[in-house]
Amino acid sequence: MSWASGHLAIAMHLNDVALQTSVNHLLAWTWQATGNYRQSAEVFRRIAEALQGERRYETLGTTNTLGSVNSRAHLVWNLAEMGEFTEAMARSEEAVCSAREVDHVGSLVWAYRSLGFVFLRRGAILEAIPPLERSVELCRAAEVRVLFDITAAHLGYAYALSGRLPEGVTLMEEALAAPEATGTTHRPLLLAYLGEAHLLAGRRNDAVAVAGRALDLVHRQKERGNEAWVLRLLGDIAAHDDSPNSETAEGHYNQALARANELGMRPLAAHCHLGLGKLLRQSGDRTKAAEQLATAAKMYREMNMGFWLEKASRS
């Protein structure tokens, strides 16, 4: 990050507060993209707290949103990945209030998407859908293509998890088909969502193909957090077959779990424990299966992830 350090040093020397904020924003965004959620959250939290009063109406660099909204939306993403849903919800609501106040389309897209993202990560699927739908509607109406892919893919994933599989897959495929979305940050995560939807629909071969694309891209882009989501999908795929490859599935789940623990991704870690528990039970190791399922249930309970807690309890 020497480039960022150099620019930050120049901004501090010039006493240019706006430039300092923009450089810190870019640095925190890079940390988020590479899975350093804790570091990224700390910086975005400082930016959000600094952009108050008259500064709440500042934009950051080339972003098409208010800095006060954009920084909170990024902060929310980091917090939700770590399972810190109470602060994430509060910050997303702040973002929505600020965006509504100025009635700025780009800011509203970010704000509603961040609110939907918190619900989605917590497993409150039905609550996630309305704000994500509003965000997609705004993207379509204003032709904000640069934000459409990631916004629509999250809505499609929410549809899929709620049982609306055809609708969800169609929307995710539309989002991922956009040339502007090719190779963008978080594309591997969006592909993982699509792969999971294919698997839920019983299209294992389609899930395998999508997972392969996601794994190749996530390695090239060095998105460590999103790699953990892709590895979890690979575990689900290997465990899903009529004659599951238990060894391969367990290996992928353990890799995903190790990365999730390393980066503090508690919701994903809980999903990995759930996957391991179901796999071990299927292979006949009921003692270890019970341990993994109990761990998943405990984590879901601590994070108030009721949708997933019910799944763990039924397993």
C-alpha positions, -999 to +999 in steps of 0.1 A: +000+000+000+030+023-005+010+043-032-017+051-006+008+059+021+025+083-003-007+100-013-018+102+023+015+118+033+011+144+006-024+152+017-014+155+053+015+178+043-008+200+023-034+199+052-059+188+026-087+172+046-108+162+016-078+145-001-069+127+032-105+114+034-105+102-003-071+084+001-083+067+033-115+057+016-096+041-012-073+023+012-102+010+032-120-002+001-089-021-010-087-038+025-124-047+022-119-062-013-090-084-001-109-095+030-093-074+057-127-066+071-116-054+106-091-029+093-114-017+066-142-012+091-121+008+114-112+033+086-147+035+072-160+041+107-136+070+112-146+084+078-183+081+086-178+099+119-158+126+103-184+133+076-209+150+098-224+185+099-216+204+067-192+176+056-220+151+053-228+165+018-193+159+005-186+134-023-155+113-024-133+115-055-151+100-085-178+082-065-214+091-074-226+091-038-224+112-008-193+103+012-214+100+044-236+073+027-208+056+008-186+052+038-214+038+059-224+014+031-189+000+030-187-001+068-220-021+068-206-046+044-176-052+066-196-054+098-221-078+083-194-102+070-181-103+106-216-109+121-217-076+139-253-070+129-264-045+156-240-018+145-244-028+108-282-022+111-277+011+128-252+023+102-274+012+073-303+031+087-282+062+091-272+058+054-308+055+043-318+086+063-290+107+048-297+095+013-334+102+016-326+137+029-309+147-003-329+124-026-298+115-045-303+084-067-268+069-064-268+074-026-302+058-023-290+028-043-260+023-019-281+029+012-310+006+004-285-021-008-266-019+024-298-023+044-308-053+024-273-067+027-275-067+065-308-086+064-294-110+038-263-119+058-283-123+090-307-147+072-337-124+074-345-131+038-380-117+035-369-085+052-339-082+028-360-083-004-379-049-002-348-027+002-329-046-024-359-044-048-360-006-042-323-004-049-327-024-082-357-003-092-336+029-088-308+014-108-331+005-137-350+038-136-319+060-136-298+036-157-271+034-130-254+004-147-223+007-126-242-003-095-267-027-111-247-059-112-239-062-075-273-049-064-294-072-087-272-102-079-279-098-042-316-094-048-315-126-070-297-144-042-324-133-018-351-145-042-333-179-045-330-184-007-367-175-003-377-202-027-382-181-058-354-199-077-363-193-113-367-156-107-335-154-087-314-173-112-327-151-141-319-119-122-284-131-112-277-142-148-288-108-160-265-090-135-235-112-143-240-109-181-232-072-182-199-065-198-192-038-173-194-064-145-167-087-159-138-089-136-151-064-112-145-066-074-169-091-057-178-108-090-166-142-076-190-137-047-219-131-071-209-162-090-210-182-058-245-169-052-255-181-086-238-215-081-257-220-048-290-212-065-282-237-092-275-263-065-308-255-047-326-261-080-309-294-085-287-283-114-254-297-101-235-294-134-244-258-137-233-252-102-199-269-109-194-247-140-201-215-122-180-225-092-150-232-115-153-197-130-156-181-095-126-200-081-104-190-111-114-153-108-111-151-070-076-164-071-066-139-099-082-110-080-069-121-046-103-116-029-096-137+002-130-132+019-149-140-012-127-170-018-140-184+015-176-182+001-165-199-031-148-227-011-180-232+009-199-236-024-174-262-035-180-281-003-218-279-008-214-292-044-192-321-033-216-330-005-247-327-027-243-356-051-263-388-047-229-404-039-211-375-022-174-372-023-171-368+015-133-363+015-134-335-011-164-319+006-148-319+040-116-305+026-134-276+010-154-269+041-123-269+063-105-246+039-134-222+039-137-224+077-100-217+082-102-186+059-134-175+076-118-178+110-087-160+099-107-130+086-133-130+113-162-140+091-184-155+117-216-160+097-197-179+070-178-199+097-212-210+111-223-220+076-192-242+073-199-259+106-234-266+095-221-280+062-196-302+080-222-314+105-246-325+078-218-342+059-205-361+089-239-372+098-244-384+063-212-404+065-222-420+098-200-401+123-228-389+145-206-378+174-186-354+153-217-344+134-234-334+166-204-313+177-203-294+144-241-288+144-240-277+180-213-252+172-232-239+142-264-235+163-245-217+190-230-192+166-263-186+148-280-180+181-253-155+193-257-136+160-295-138+160-295-156+127-329-173+132-334-185+096-301-204+098-306-215+134-338-233+123-319-251+096-292-262+120-318-274+145-336-294+118-303-311+107 
